Amino acid sequence: MRTWSTPHVPVLPVAGPPVSLFDARSGALVETRPEGPARLYVCGITPYDATHIGHAATYLAFDLLNRAWRNAGHDVVYVQNVTDVDDPLLERATKVHVDWVELAERETQLFRDDMTALRVLPPEHYIGAVESIPLVITLIERLQEAGAVYSVDTDLYFSVTADEAFGEVSGLDRDQMLTLFAERGGDPERAGKKDPLDCVLWRGERPGEPAWDSPFGPGRPGWHIECSAIALEYLGMNFDVQGGGTDLVFPHHEMSAGEAQVAHPGSAYAKAYAHQGMVGYDGEKMSKSRGNLVFVSALRNSEVDPMAIRLTLLRQHYRPDWEWTDDKLWNAVDSLAAWRTALSLGAGADAAPVVDEVLAALADDLDAPRAVAAVEAWVEATNAGDDSDPDAGASIGNLIDAALGLAL
Ligand code: ZN
C-alpha cells in the first residue's frame, strides 16, 4: 500500500543517548538495544472513520521513538498495517451505503493526509490486510503443522494454549482476559471452541461479505493474524518494539505474539511492548461508540495549525490516560507564537544545553513534556533578551524539527 511523504528531517550536531522505553511485558523501563536497524511495528487503523486525536497521539508517540532512535544513530525499519477488511469497516459501509473498498480507500487517504500534516514520519512498509492475505495463509499453514489450529464450522481458530508464553504480554489473569476478550471483538461464548479465549485465524465466507480463496475455503483473515503475518514478513521475530494503544494490549498484542511464537518456537515476537494511554474528551474515553471524537481533519479544516495539534499532544506523556480540551489546543497556539518570535531573532539563549536536555528527555521513555519544558525555558530567556548564543535560533529550530517533529 502507498505510504505518505517523508518530511525533511535535519541532522543534529550531537547524537542522542540510547533510548529506554517502558515495556508492558516486563513492567519495567528497558533500554532498547537494536542489533542492526531498529525494528518497529505499530498497529494501524481500521479505515472506516477519520483519524481522531486518540489515534494521532499513538502515531505521534511512536514517531518520537522513531526520531529518538534516528537521533541516537540507528537506522529504523518501521512497519504499520491497515486493517482494510474487518467487521467494523463492513458494518459501517453497509450502514452508510458505500462500497467497503471505496470507504477504506477514502479513510486511508484521509489518514495519510492527517499524518503528513502532523509531520509523522511514514512507515517504510505500509501494508493492508487484503494485500497480506498470502502471508496470512502461509502463517496459518505453519500453525496447522504445529497442531495449533482447529475449525468451528467454516472458521479456523488458534489454540491459545499452544503458546507456553500466553498471558505474558498483558500479565492479566484469566477472568480479566475473558472480560476484555468479550469487550474487544472476541467471541468467548461461541459453541465448539476448545478454549473460550481461542481467536479466529480465518473467517469462512458469510453471505454478502467479501471473501478470498484459500486452502481452508473462501474467507478472510482474522485481525490478530494479520499483524503477526505482516510483522514476521517485514521485521522477523524478536523485533525491537511492538507499539499501539493500551486498548490493544489484550487480546490483540497477546494473540499476535502467541501466533508468531507458536509458528517460530524458541524466539520471542517482540523485545518490548509499548502502549499509548487513552485520550478522553468531555470526561469519557474518546471512542466511536460514545460519539465524543475530535477529528484531526476537522481541526485542520477549521484552519487550526497542525503544529499546534502536535504541540498539544507533545505536552502529554504518552503513557497515562489524559483528556483533550479546547483550552489545551489554544494554549499551544499561543505558545507557538512565542516560539516563532524567539526563533526569528537569530541569536538567543545558549542552545547546546537545550539540545542535550531534549535528546535526554526523549531517550528517557519518550518524555516529551520534559523536552517541551526545556524548549519553553529557552524561548522565555530568548524573548527576555538573552542573546548570548549567536546561532541559537537555527540550532533550536533544527532540534525541535528533528526530535519533536515541529517545523515552525
Ligand atoms: Zn496489530
Residues whose N, C-alpha, C, O or C-beta is under 5 A from the ligand:
A	BS01	ZN	C43 C227
